Amino acid sequence: MKERILIVDDSEDIRVLLRRILATGGYDIAEAPGGEEALRRAGDFRPDLILLDIVMPGIDGFTVCEELRREGLLADVPIIFLSARAETADKVKGLGMGGADYITKPFDKAEVLVRVQNQLKIRRLTSELRRSNAELTEKKTALDEDLRAAAGIQQSLLPRTIPDVRNLSIAWKFMPSQMIGGDIFNVFRLDEDHVGLYMIDVSGHGVPSALITVSVSQVLQPDSGLVTKERTYKSPGYRIASPKTVMEALDREYPFDRFGKYFTIVYLIVNTRTGGVTYSNAAHPSPLIMRRDGTFETLDKGGTIIGLDGLVPFEEEEKSLRHGDRVILFTDGVLEYRSCTGEFFGEDRFYKLLSDLKHRDIENLLDAVVASINDFGKGAEFQDDITIVVLEYGKTIGAETKLPAGAAATAGNI
């Protein structure tokens, strides 16, 4: 479609001359002999560029420009002022009112054509940029909606109930970042006396990490028996897989060269009758045993990240819990959370906070930890998901407990 140019000048000779100059460009041209006619024609003709004389009877060019801009009519249409006045003040005034260029009469034909071509090119590029931005905005909106849906699916995998077993109380907090991530945990019954618990952090953010998270969580489902249990010919037909065995199976199943992702994981098995804990830690932030007297022990035995396909052997370790001892698991989002000033929350601050709160029950402890993290950040967004899980051995509170989504919860008789 031809680009449209509106020529506004009270001199018919000037209008004829400009029409001849522009004829070589193949433009669709309309004319207006004065300001009032220009305002009427502009709305109907919808020009892509206006050549506008300043000095005219009635409404002058400056007023025409001002009216077009004020009413929002053709707000992005370039206006080139035409005038016999060569004073700098007039040029500054015209450009300041939204004019795109200023040509002084008598004008050079080649100069007029080049300036018109340049302004039309700028307009075309600007229009293309706006269209591209609109398309990007639309795509981003759709992507954001998909990511929110994916985040919802991922969060739905967090435990909603705690199994009804004895001697263990559990509470947790999950604070998601703005981006869909790769953090997840679960706690589940393995048999009458054993509870399994894992915490995973897949590298990176976005849908690829979330897909790995979902896949691993499905593999670790105790009902599937794919990883957490091994089949036997003896009753009850399975034996509980050791944490070391689970790590080796995951390392084979999720090689980095196939998925382009690795993940850290800590997997614990708690004997709720004896207080025994067997665990293996694949490069995850070391969980803590906080003894009843406030001293800490780190659970760091295991190996490197999952994804190296057996390059480094995995280990496991056994610990014993006494009544009142706690196990605290967390993701690196806790330690690496940065305040508005760029300071990290850090390991020392976290450990001291836990020590100061050792006499609180685990629900109140978690509430205080979350409040402290928020106070430290002073409104800074979470750069990564923050997950904290606390187990306390030796409590008998009740039966199976439903967990409110995203909140701390306890389960007794575990």
Secondary structure, DSSP 8 states (H G I E B T S, - for coil): ---EEEEE-S-HHHHHHHHHHHHTTT-EEEEESSHHHHHHHHHHH--SEEEEESS-SSS-HHHHHHHHHHTTTTTTS-EEEEES---HHHHHHHHHTT-SEEEESS--HHHHHHHHHHHHHHHHHHHHHHHHHHHHHHHHHHHHHHHHHHHHHHHHTS-SEE---SSEEEEEEEE--SS---EEEEEEE-SSSEEEEEEEEESS-SHHHHHHHHHHHHHT-TTT-SSSEEE-SSTTSEEE--HHHHHHHHHHHS-HHHHS--EEEEEEEEETTT-EEEEEEESS---EEE-TTS-EEE---EES-BTSTTSS----EEEE--TT-EEEEE-HHHHT-B-TTS-B--HHHHHHHHHHTTTS-HHHHHHHHHHHHHHHHTT---SS-EEEEEEEET----S-EE--TTS-------
